[in-house]
Each structure stands twice: as structure tokens, then as C-alpha cells.
């Protein structure tokens, strides 16, 4: 495996022409690239930041074996790599002068790339987050359900969504990486934000879902303000968002959890989510 086997481009359409079928062939494991690439096409190349995204494809005899993308200021995102493939990619990126803030990938791939990058650049690294990808099996809504009902957020809810998106991002250490107003607008536009309301109409919890791409939908931004937790709102709104996603025709309904949070991992398993794979985010420092 040589570093020149990787084909790098800033051209999203050219990248998708090469890698689209490969990504769609494993929609669960490729849920993040599928969703991010959809957002780049539908919301513009600068949706994640002003610096141009970069994409890479590893091909052997015309067959795609792996891909990566990076949307600065975010870390590089990798599909599954062997140790040799990770070494070749690290060599190519280092020789081209890329500076990476971190890496997100399945745990084994992330570990292999981290070691290769450290050898090539002298960088240090630290594990920032361990995550588990779950797939919905048989949905089991929580019983008893809390009082109230769910509804799709509309434009009148924008200020509420922006505030909760900001609070959620702050809670997971990602504040400021995305513009919350634009994200709220996108969620509202595709009907992808669900609120749980108490009987008097007060919103108390949020669960957002990504647009369907390649038959997969991912539940994301599940958030309940701290003062309202422990009352079953998050479980109820997540179950309803999951039901709606499946009813819309999605073949795969997915979500990530932080493995450091046993409460959320337990909650999602109780309503029917089953583990698929573990992922990791490592941050690089010099």
C-alpha cells in the first residue's frame, strides 16, 4: 500500500461519483459521512466552516476500499481501514502538509490512524470521546409515558431550538462548531425536530433526526434541560422520533451515545436500540 493510492479532491461531486455506492453499501456504519455529504450538497460547501472540505478515496483495481472526508474545523472522518491503509493515508496527508485537529472512526481504525499520524508528525494525542453506534430493533416505548405528547417543531419554535441546540452542544463539548441558527432552520425545514410538550403546551424535551439518506436516519440532539430531567421526557420523545423515522420508510434508525454516560446508554437499550460498533474521537496536539 502506497500513499499515492489515495485520491484526494475538494470536488464533492467527483468524490461522490467515485465513493457514493461504497458509502451507501453500509449505511449504518457510514451514517456520519452519508449525512454530512448530504448536508454539503443541500446546504452548501461552507455549512460546517469557511475552509473548503477535503475528500479522499482509496481504490484498488477500480474498487473503492475506503474513504475519508474532513470539513474544517472538524476532525478527519474515516471509514474502516487496515493498519497498512491507515499508515499510507497518514503518510499522504503528512507529506501534503495537512494539519489535523483529530480523528473520528471506528475504534480500531481510529487507534491505527492515531499511531500512524504520531509517527509521521510527532503529534501527541488524547482520547476525547468514546461512542457507541446503536441500531433500532423492536421499538419499545417507555411505560408509563409521561404526560403530554410530541409534535414537530415549526418556525415559531426557532428561538427555543436555537437555545437548546446551544445548550446541548455546550454539554458535549462542541459549542461553536456549528451555527445553531442555521442548524435549527435546517431541522425545521425537513421536519426533523420533535418536541415533547406537557399538557399545557410547554416544550420540555427535544429529539432531532437527520434527513434520510441511503435508507438510514440518525436520531441526534436528544436534549432535556437539567431542571426537567428524570421525568421520562427524553425517553418518550426519542421513542416517538424513532417511530416516526421508521414510519417514514427508513430501513435503518440509528443513534450514537457517549459511553461515559450510562444513563443514556441504558435508556436507548430499554426502548429497543442494539449495539452496532464502537467509535472514538481522538484529538491531536503538537
Phi, psi and omega in degrees: 000128181243153181299333181286351177288344178272130178256116183254146180204158169258000186270107183298316182295320178296319178298312181294328176299326179274319193252352187302313181294322178299314181295320181288344182287340179225070190296331180289305182293337181256022185301320182292307177300321179300316182289315181297316180294323174300316180296321178298321180287320187271333185245355175109153186294341182256019183297331182259351181164168185284332181285141185296136174295157175232141184232152179217145180229133173256117181239143173229118181053041177080001181254128178285129180251333182194160176218164169218162168213159172217129175245092181306140015269011182286166178287168177286141180246125185242140163281178186300133179231148167282169177300320180295319179294320178297320179297316181295321179293316178301318179298315181296312183294320179294318181292332178276356177084019179290141174246121186248132176281342182172187182218143175234126181190172169307149193303315181296319178295315179301315181298318181294318181291321179303312181296320179294318181294321178296320179295322185280330190240345185077008179293155168259163181217162174214139176290119182266320184206135171252128184234155175237130175272131178242150174242138179288126172263243176274117182291129179233090181302146182295142177230133356284150176286148175293160177296146178116194183202166179263157171205157179283134178291143180237182186301329179293344180267005189303313182299320178297315180297316180301315181297315182288325176298317177297315181294321178295314180299320177298320184291335181254009176078024182239024182298132176088353180287328174234149179283116189294327179295316179295322179293318177299316179299318180294318178298316180296319185299324181256014179066032188258019176233124181246131178251142167260129181244144171287168183303335179272007176089012180273121176293134183232349182200155184227140166223124179253155176230151176281160173298152177288128175222128179055034176080004181242145175229139179242129174283133184212167178051054171277118188214132171231129177305147187306320184291347184249006183282163179083012182245006177088004183293316183297317178297319181294314183288327177293318178298320181289321176297321179293317178299315181295322179297315179293320180295333180285350178112000180296130179280330180237125173244122194231164169198157174254147170234156172276121182294345177281356182247091182294335181296310182291322178298319178293318180301311185292325177292325179294330181266004170120006180274141183235142184298143175246307183196158177258141181236164179216148170244121174250141175255141178258142172228159179255000000 
